[in-house]
Amino acid sequence: MSDGALSFVDAHVHFWNSARLPYPWLAEVPAIAGPHTPVELASEAGAQRPTEMVFVESAVAPAHALNEVRWVEELAARNPRIAIAAVVAQVAVDRGAETEAALTALGRHAAVRGVRHIIEQHPEPDYCVRPAFIAGVQRVGERGWTFDLCVRPAQLPACIALVRISPATLFVLDHAGKPDIRRGALDPWRTQIADLARLPNVVCKLSGLVTEADPASWTAETLRPYVEHLLSCFGPARLLFGSDWPVVNLAANYHRWLETALALLAPLSAGERAAVMSDNARRIYRLNMGIS
């Protein structure tokens, strides 16, 4: 399953080009600050390139969030061999009328299947359960879009409350809630993930784990306890493979993370592996609709 014939969906990729749009945070990570587009991904992934992929907003300067969607649509049109099948767009969901206007504008773009408002950068533990935030997230669900949760373990209790109070919104937990793998910490992340997974309207991305580990020393065995716990809680039907490319390059290249994920999923049946590697992403992001 790890040869060039592998067919899979990458449910979490980023693109950026600072010559086109501003990404202030890239100044902190010069190793990956250069242009990263489907051209670079195709070159790096080679024969192991994804069959389809989901672009997730790349923390562009907020004023350019809609421009980022338009740019990605242009990239999709110019690079048909790398199929950008869906977009998760940046929206500040707690701005009332401003949020509604942003969602209306995004509704004109068929590529958009989800929204992300990064929570992890806000230190307030109750940030995502404030009334304006809840209202915005629920509006996202009313439009039939997913909402990505990008959080740290300390924020998981509030996320559980948000998911519970928004049953009509489908949530996607990015990077497994970013457990502290570098320190080998399983708790309280382990309990919080179990509590979150008991709610039916949340799925989880098998992504971003290597950058939470020690980039110089991590191995598949380092990640195994975390992946096994995710499988035990969410099951193969609610996990989605994602590379988090090119952020993953801070700790591994595309090939190494892909091969590691496949090795960790090896105990599953062929059908279960296919669910994690492609089928779940196709269902959750409605990839059969195509991009236009």
C-alpha positions as CSV (number, residue, x, y, z in Angstrom):
1,M,0.0,0.0,0.0
2,S,3.0,2.3,0.2
3,D,4.1,2.1,-3.5
4,G,3.5,4.6,-6.2
5,A,0.0,3.1,-6.9
6,L,-1.3,4.3,-3.6
7,S,-4.5,6.3,-3.9
8,F,-5.3,8.6,-1.0
9,V,-6.8,11.9,-0.1
10,D,-4.8,14.5,1.8
11,A,-7.3,16.2,4.0
12,H,-5.0,18.9,5.3
13,V,-2.6,20.9,3.1
14,H,-1.5,24.5,3.0
15,F,-0.2,26.7,0.2
16,W,1.3,30.1,0.4
17,N,3.3,32.6,-1.6
18,S,4.3,35.8,0.2
19,A,4.8,37.5,-3.1
20,R,1.1,37.1,-3.7
21,L,-0.5,37.4,-0.2
22,P,0.9,38.4,3.2
23,Y,1.5,35.6,5.8
24,P,3.1,37.5,8.8
25,W,3.6,34.3,10.8
26,L,6.1,32.9,8.3
27,A,8.7,35.3,9.6
28,E,9.0,33.0,12.6
29,V,9.6,29.8,10.5
30,P,12.1,30.8,7.8
31,A,12.7,27.1,6.9
32,I,9.3,26.9,5.3
33,A,8.7,30.6,4.5
34,G,9.4,30.2,0.7
35,P,6.6,29.6,-1.8
36,H,4.7,26.4,-1.3
37,T,2.1,25.7,-4.1
38,P,0.9,22.6,-5.9
39,V,4.0,22.7,-8.0
40,E,6.3,22.3,-5.0
41,L,4.1,19.6,-3.5
42,A,4.1,17.6,-6.7
43,S,7.9,17.8,-6.8
44,E,8.3,16.7,-3.2
45,A,5.7,14.0,-3.1
46,G,6.6,12.5,-6.5
47,A,4.8,9.3,-7.2
48,Q,3.2,9.4,-3.7
49,R,1.3,12.6,-4.4
50,P,-2.3,12.6,-3.1
51,T,-5.2,11.8,-5.5
52,E,-7.1,14.7,-4.1
53,M,-6.6,17.2,-1.3
54,V,-8.3,19.6,0.9
55,F,-6.7,23.1,1.2
56,V,-6.9,24.5,4.8
57,E,-6.5,28.2,5.3
58,S,-2.9,29.1,5.9
59,A,-3.3,32.0,8.4
60,V,-3.1,34.6,5.7
61,A,-3.4,38.2,7.1
62,P,-7.2,38.3,7.9
63,A,-8.0,41.1,5.5
64,H,-7.0,38.8,2.7
65,A,-9.0,35.7,3.7
66,L,-11.3,35.9,0.7
67,N,-8.4,36.6,-1.6
68,E,-6.7,33.4,-0.4
69,V,-9.8,31.4,-1.5
70,R,-9.7,33.1,-4.9
71,W,-5.9,32.4,-5.2
72,V,-6.4,28.7,-4.4
73,E,-9.1,28.4,-7.0
74,E,-6.6,29.8,-9.5
75,L,-4.0,27.3,-8.4
76,A,-6.6,24.5,-8.8
77,A,-7.3,25.6,-12.4
78,R,-3.6,25.8,-13.3
79,N,-2.6,22.6,-11.7
80,P,-5.1,19.9,-12.6
81,R,-2.7,17.0,-11.8
82,I,-2.8,18.0,-8.2
83,A,-6.5,18.0,-7.5
84,I,-7.6,20.6,-4.9
85,A,-11.0,19.2,-4.2
86,A,-12.2,21.4,-1.4
87,V,-11.3,24.5,0.6
88,V,-11.5,25.2,4.4
89,A,-11.6,29.0,4.5
90,Q,-10.5,31.5,7.2
91,V,-13.4,33.3,8.9
92,A,-13.6,35.2,12.2
93,V,-16.8,33.6,13.4
94,D,-17.4,35.9,16.4
95,R,-18.0,39.2,14.5
96,G,-21.8,39.2,14.1
97,A,-22.8,41.0,11.0
98,E,-19.2,41.0,9.7
99,T,-19.1,37.2,10.1
100,E,-22.4,36.9,8.2
101,A,-21.1,39.0,5.4
102,A,-17.9,36.9,5.1
103,L,-20.0,33.6,5.1
104,T,-22.2,35.1,2.4
105,A,-19.2,36.0,0.3
106,L,-17.7,32.5,0.7
107,G,-21.0,31.0,-0.4
108,R,-20.3,32.2,-3.9
109,H,-17.3,29.9,-4.1
110,A,-18.2,26.3,-4.7
111,A,-14.8,25.1,-3.5
112,V,-15.6,26.1,0.1
113,R,-16.7,23.1,2.2
114,G,-15.6,24.3,5.6
115,V,-14.4,27.2,7.8
116,R,-11.6,27.6,10.3
117,H,-11.1,30.2,13.0
118,I,-7.9,29.3,14.8
119,I,-8.6,29.0,18.6
120,E,-5.2,28.0,19.9
121,Q,-3.7,31.5,19.6
122,H,-6.3,32.8,22.1
123,P,-5.2,32.2,25.8
124,E,-8.7,32.6,27.3
125,P,-9.9,29.2,28.2
126,D,-13.5,30.1,27.4
127,Y,-12.8,31.8,24.1
128,C,-14.7,29.4,21.9
129,V,-17.8,29.2,24.1
130,R,-18.5,32.9,24.2
131,P,-22.0,33.7,22.7
132,A,-20.8,35.4,19.6
133,F,-18.4,32.5,18.8
134,I,-21.1,29.9,19.3
135,A,-23.5,31.8,17.1
136,G,-21.0,32.0,14.3
137,V,-20.1,28.4,14.5
138,Q,-23.8,27.4,14.4
139,R,-24.2,29.6,11.3
140,V,-21.4,27.7,9.6
141,G,-23.3,24.5,10.3
142,E,-26.5,25.9,9.0
143,R,-24.7,26.4,5.6
144,G,-23.7,22.8,5.6
145,W,-20.0,23.5,6.1
146,T,-17.6,21.9,8.6
147,F,-15.8,23.8,11.3
148,D,-12.2,23.0,12.0
149,L,-11.0,23.0,15.6
150,C,-7.3,24.1,15.8
151,V,-6.6,24.0,19.6
152,R,-4.2,22.9,22.3
153,P,-5.1,20.3,24.9
154,A,-5.9,23.0,27.6
155,Q,-8.6,24.2,25.2
156,L,-10.3,20.9,24.7
157,P,-12.8,21.2,27.6
158,A,-14.2,24.3,26.0
159,C,-14.3,22.6,22.6
160,I,-16.3,19.8,24.1
161,A,-18.8,22.3,25.3
162,L,-18.9,24.0,21.9
163,V,-19.4,20.8,20.1
164,R,-22.1,19.7,22.5
165,I,-24.0,23.0,22.2
166,S,-23.8,23.0,18.4
167,P,-25.2,19.6,17.3
168,A,-26.0,20.7,13.8
169,T,-22.4,21.6,13.0
170,L,-19.9,19.0,12.0
171,F,-16.5,19.6,13.7
172,V,-13.1,18.5,12.5
173,L,-10.4,18.3,15.1
174,D,-7.1,19.4,13.5
175,H,-3.9,17.5,14.4
176,A,-5.6,15.4,17.1
177,G,-5.8,18.4,19.4
178,K,-2.0,18.8,19.4
179,P,-1.0,16.5,22.3
180,D,2.3,17.2,24.0
181,I,4.2,14.4,22.3
182,R,7.5,16.0,22.9
183,R,7.2,15.4,26.6
184,G,5.4,12.1,26.2
185,A,2.3,13.5,27.9
186,L,-0.9,11.5,27.4
187,D,-3.0,12.9,30.2
188,P,-5.3,14.8,30.4
189,W,-5.3,14.8,26.6
190,R,-6.3,11.1,26.6
191,T,-9.4,11.7,28.7
192,Q,-10.4,14.8,26.9
193,I,-10.2,13.1,23.5
194,A,-12.3,10.3,24.8
195,D,-14.9,12.7,26.0
196,L,-14.9,14.7,22.7
197,A,-15.2,11.5,20.6
198,R,-18.4,10.5,22.5
199,L,-20.1,13.4,20.7
200,P,-21.4,12.2,17.3
201,N,-20.8,15.5,15.4
202,V,-17.0,15.5,15.5
203,V,-14.3,13.8,13.5
204,C,-10.5,14.0,13.9
205,K,-7.6,14.5,11.5
206,L,-4.6,12.1,11.8
207,S,-2.2,15.0,11.1
208,G,0.3,17.3,12.7
209,L,1.6,14.8,15.2
210,V,5.3,14.9,14.1
211,T,5.6,18.6,14.7
212,E,4.3,18.1,18.2
213,A,7.0,15.5,18.8
214,D,10.8,16.1,19.1
215,P,11.6,16.8,15.4
216,A,15.1,15.4,15.8
217,S,14.3,12.1,17.5
218,W,10.6,11.0,16.9
219,T,9.8,7.6,15.5
220,A,6.7,5.7,14.7
221,E,6.8,4.2,18.2
222,T,6.8,7.7,19.7
223,L,3.5,8.4,18.0
224,R,1.9,4.9,18.4
225,P,0.3,5.5,21.8
226,Y,-1.4,8.6,20.5
227,V,-2.6,7.0,17.2
228,E,-3.9,3.9,19.0
229,H,-5.9,6.1,21.4
230,L,-7.4,8.0,18.5
231,L,-8.4,4.8,16.8
232,S,-9.9,3.5,20.0
233,C,-11.9,6.6,20.5
234,F,-12.9,7.8,17.0
235,G,-12.6,4.5,15.2
236,P,-11.5,4.2,11.5
237,A,-14.8,5.7,10.4
238,R,-14.1,9.1,12.0
239,L,-10.4,9.6,11.3
240,L,-9.0,11.4,8.3
241,F,-5.4,11.4,7.0
242,G,-3.7,14.7,6.5
243,S,-0.1,15.7,5.9
244,D,-0.2,19.3,7.2
245,W,2.2,20.0,4.4
246,P,4.4,22.1,4.3
247,V,4.4,22.6,8.1
248,V,5.2,18.9,8.4
249,N,8.6,19.7,6.8
250,L,9.7,21.2,10.1
251,A,9.9,17.6,11.4
252,A,9.7,15.2,8.4
253,N,9.3,15.2,4.7
254,Y,6.0,14.2,3.0
255,H,7.2,10.7,2.3
256,R,8.3,10.0,5.9
257,W,5.0,11.1,7.4
258,L,2.9,9.2,4.8
259,E,4.9,6.0,5.4
260,T,4.7,6.4,9.1
261,A,0.9,6.9,9.0
262,L,0.5,3.8,6.9
263,A,2.7,1.8,9.3
264,L,0.6,2.9,12.2
265,L,-2.5,2.0,10.4
266,A,-1.2,-1.4,9.4
267,P,-3.2,-3.4,12.0
268,L,-6.5,-2.2,10.4
269,S,-8.3,-4.1,7.7
270,A,-7.9,-2.9,4.1
271,G,-11.3,-1.3,4.2
272,E,-10.6,0.5,7.5
273,R,-7.3,1.9,6.1
274,A,-9.1,3.1,3.0
275,A,-11.6,4.9,5.2
276,V,-8.9,6.8,7.0
277,M,-6.8,7.4,3.9
278,S,-9.6,8.5,1.6
279,D,-13.2,7.5,2.1
280,N,-13.9,9.6,5.2
281,A,-12.4,12.8,3.6
282,R,-14.5,12.2,0.5
283,R,-17.7,11.9,2.6
284,I,-17.0,14.7,5.1
285,Y,-15.9,17.3,2.5
286,R,-18.3,16.1,-0.2
287,L,-15.4,15.7,-2.6
288,N,-17.6,14.1,-5.3
289,M,-19.0,17.6,-5.9
290,G,-15.8,18.8,-7.5
291,I,-14.3,22.3,-7.5
292,S,-15.2,25.1,-9.8
